[in-house]
Protein backbone atom coordinates (compact mmCIF):
# COMPACT_ATOMS: atom_id res chain seq x y z
CA UNK A 1 0.00 0.00 0.00
CA UNK A 2 2.82 2.43 0.90
CA UNK A 3 4.55 1.72 -2.38
CA UNK A 4 1.39 2.51 -4.32
CA UNK A 5 1.06 5.84 -2.51
CA UNK A 6 4.67 6.72 -3.23
CA UNK A 7 4.30 5.80 -6.90
CA UNK A 8 1.08 7.83 -7.14
CA UNK A 9 2.74 10.82 -5.48
CA UNK A 10 5.70 10.56 -7.85
CA UNK A 11 3.42 10.38 -10.89
CA UNK A 12 1.47 13.41 -9.66
CA UNK A 13 4.69 15.36 -9.18
CA UNK A 14 5.94 14.46 -12.65
CA UNK A 15 2.58 15.38 -14.16
CA UNK A 16 2.60 18.78 -12.47
CA UNK A 17 6.15 19.42 -13.66
CA UNK A 18 5.17 18.55 -17.22
CA UNK A 19 2.17 20.88 -17.07
CA UNK A 20 4.31 23.71 -15.76
CA UNK A 21 6.61 23.41 -18.78
CA UNK A 22 3.74 23.65 -21.27
CA UNK A 23 3.46 27.28 -22.20
CA UNK A 24 0.91 28.84 -24.46
CA UNK A 25 1.94 30.01 -27.90
CA UNK A 26 1.55 33.62 -26.78
CA UNK A 27 3.89 33.08 -23.82
CA UNK A 28 6.47 31.44 -26.07
CA UNK A 29 6.22 34.25 -28.63
CA UNK A 30 6.59 36.90 -25.92
CA UNK A 31 9.62 35.12 -24.51
CA UNK A 32 11.18 34.89 -27.98
CA UNK A 33 10.47 38.54 -28.72
CA UNK A 34 11.91 39.77 -25.42
CA UNK A 35 15.08 37.67 -25.47
CA UNK A 36 18.42 38.70 -26.94
CA UNK A 37 21.38 36.89 -28.45
CA UNK A 38 21.63 33.16 -27.90
CA UNK A 39 18.46 33.15 -25.79
CA UNK A 40 16.53 34.70 -28.64
CA UNK A 41 17.79 31.96 -30.95
CA UNK A 42 16.67 29.27 -28.51
CA UNK A 43 13.25 30.73 -27.78
CA UNK A 44 12.53 31.65 -31.40
CA UNK A 45 13.14 28.10 -32.57
CA UNK A 46 11.14 26.75 -29.62
CA UNK A 47 8.23 28.99 -30.61
CA UNK A 48 8.58 28.00 -34.29
CA UNK A 49 8.32 24.32 -33.36
CA UNK A 50 5.21 24.89 -31.24
CA UNK A 51 3.62 27.07 -33.92
CA UNK A 52 4.30 24.39 -36.55
CA UNK A 53 2.42 21.86 -34.45
CA UNK A 54 -0.43 24.36 -34.14
CA UNK A 55 -0.39 24.80 -37.93
CA UNK A 56 -0.58 21.02 -38.33
CA UNK A 57 -3.63 21.00 -36.06
CA UNK A 58 -5.22 23.76 -38.17
CA UNK A 59 -4.51 21.87 -41.40
CA UNK A 60 -6.09 18.74 -39.93
CA UNK A 61 -9.11 20.76 -38.83
CA UNK A 62 -9.51 22.17 -42.34
CA UNK A 63 -8.57 25.81 -41.60
CA UNK A 64 -6.08 26.04 -44.45
CA UNK A 65 -5.83 29.85 -44.53
CA UNK A 66 -5.16 30.07 -40.79
CA UNK A 67 -2.70 27.18 -41.05
CA UNK A 68 -0.80 28.92 -43.88
CA UNK A 69 -0.64 32.07 -41.74
CA UNK A 70 0.75 29.99 -38.87
CA UNK A 71 3.38 28.52 -41.20
CA UNK A 72 4.29 32.10 -42.18
CA UNK A 73 4.80 32.88 -38.51
CA UNK A 74 6.96 29.76 -38.18
CA UNK A 75 9.17 31.04 -40.99
CA UNK A 76 9.47 34.49 -39.40
CA UNK A 77 10.76 32.93 -36.18
CA UNK A 78 13.02 30.51 -38.05
CA UNK A 79 14.70 33.51 -39.68
CA UNK A 80 14.78 35.43 -36.40
CA UNK A 81 16.32 32.49 -34.52
CA UNK A 82 18.95 31.85 -37.16
CA UNK A 83 19.83 35.55 -37.31
CA UNK A 84 20.16 35.73 -33.52
CA UNK A 85 22.42 32.65 -33.46
CA UNK A 86 24.57 34.00 -36.28
CA UNK A 87 24.92 37.51 -34.86
CA UNK A 88 25.68 36.28 -31.32
CA UNK A 89 27.96 33.50 -32.54
CA UNK A 90 26.37 31.20 -29.97
CA UNK A 91 23.99 28.23 -30.25
CA UNK A 92 24.86 27.87 -33.95
CA UNK A 93 25.15 24.09 -33.81
CA UNK A 94 22.07 23.57 -31.64
CA UNK A 95 20.02 25.95 -33.79
CA UNK A 96 21.05 24.08 -36.93
CA UNK A 97 20.09 20.76 -35.35
CA UNK A 98 16.71 22.07 -34.24
CA UNK A 99 16.09 23.56 -37.69
CA UNK A 100 16.88 20.21 -39.29
CA UNK A 101 14.25 18.57 -37.07
CA UNK A 102 11.77 21.34 -37.85
CA UNK A 103 12.48 20.95 -41.57
CA UNK A 104 11.77 17.22 -41.43
CA UNK A 105 8.57 17.79 -39.47
CA UNK A 106 7.40 20.46 -41.93
CA UNK A 107 8.19 18.13 -44.83
CA UNK A 108 6.08 15.40 -43.19
CA UNK A 109 3.23 17.83 -42.65
CA UNK A 110 3.48 19.05 -46.24
CA UNK A 111 3.38 15.49 -47.56
CA UNK A 112 0.16 14.85 -45.66
CA UNK A 113 -1.64 17.85 -47.15
CA UNK A 114 -4.00 18.08 -50.06
CA UNK A 115 -2.03 18.43 -53.31
CA UNK A 116 -3.22 22.04 -53.73
CA UNK A 117 -2.02 23.05 -50.25
CA UNK A 118 1.47 21.54 -50.53
CA UNK A 119 3.47 24.02 -52.65
CA UNK A 120 3.70 26.88 -50.10
CA UNK A 121 4.73 24.49 -47.33
CA UNK A 122 7.32 22.76 -49.50
CA UNK A 123 8.69 26.16 -50.54
CA UNK A 124 9.17 26.92 -46.85
CA UNK A 125 10.93 23.57 -46.38
CA UNK A 126 13.41 24.67 -49.07
CA UNK A 127 13.88 28.02 -47.32
CA UNK A 128 14.65 26.29 -44.02
CA UNK A 129 17.29 24.28 -45.88
CA UNK A 130 18.85 27.55 -47.09
CA UNK A 131 18.78 29.00 -43.57
CA UNK A 132 20.47 25.85 -42.25
CA UNK A 133 23.06 26.16 -44.99
CA UNK A 134 23.79 29.70 -43.82
CA UNK A 135 24.29 28.45 -40.27
CA UNK A 136 26.65 25.72 -41.44
CA UNK A 137 28.62 28.30 -43.40
CA UNK A 138 28.78 30.53 -40.32
CA UNK A 139 30.14 27.59 -38.30
CA UNK A 140 32.52 26.03 -40.80
CA UNK A 141 33.14 28.58 -43.52
CA UNK A 142 32.79 28.07 -47.25
CA UNK A 143 33.79 24.39 -47.14
CA UNK A 144 30.40 23.70 -45.47
CA UNK A 145 28.43 25.10 -48.40
CA UNK A 146 26.47 22.42 -50.24
CA UNK A 147 28.07 21.18 -53.41
CA UNK A 148 26.17 22.00 -56.58
CA UNK A 149 24.96 19.09 -58.64
CA UNK A 150 26.72 18.67 -62.01
HUCORDA-V882123 format. One record per residue. PSI is psi in radians with two decimals (* if undefined). Layout:
<<PSI> <PSI>>
This chain:
<<-0.76> <-0.66> <-0.70> <-0.69> <-0.72> <-0.74> <-0.76> <-0.72> <-0.72> <-0.76> <-0.69> <-0.75> <-0.78> <-0.68> <-0.74> <-0.69> <-0.74> <-0.71> <-0.62> <-0.52> <-0.41> <1.97> <2.69> <2.85> <-0.68> <-0.72> <-0.73> <-0.74> <-0.76> <-0.74> <-0.71> <-0.71> <-0.54> <-0.21> <2.89> <2.68> <-2.34> <-0.59> <-0.67> <-0.66> <-0.83> <-0.88> <-0.55> <-0.76> <-0.66> <-0.77> <-0.75> <-0.71> <-0.76> <-0.70> <-0.60> <-0.71> <-0.63> <-0.71> <-0.71> <-0.74> <-0.76> <-0.71> <-0.80> <-0.58> <-0.31> <0.07> <1.29> <-0.73> <-0.77> <-0.67> <-0.74> <-0.65> <-0.68> <-0.68> <-0.64> <-0.70> <-0.69> <-0.82> <-0.64> <-0.76> <-0.44> <-0.84> <-0.77> <-0.76> <-0.75> <-0.70> <-0.73> <-0.73> <-0.74> <-0.80> <-0.56> <-0.40> <0.17> <2.71> <0.38> <-0.88> <-0.82> <-0.67> <-0.73> <-0.72> <-0.81> <-0.64> <-0.61> <-0.77> <-0.76> <-0.69> <-0.79> <-0.72> <-0.74> <-0.65> <-0.73> <-0.74> <-0.79> <-0.68> <-0.41> <-0.09> <2.86> <2.54> <-0.56> <-0.40> <-0.14> <-0.77> <-0.77> <-0.66> <-0.74> <-0.54> <-0.68> <-0.58> <-0.77> <-0.65> <-0.67> <-0.67> <-0.72> <-0.71> <-0.77> <-0.70> <-0.73> <-0.68> <-0.73> <-0.69> <-0.69> <-0.60> <-0.75> <-0.07> <-2.90> <-0.39> <-0.23> <-0.15> <2.46> <2.49> <2.42> <2.57> <2.43> <*>>
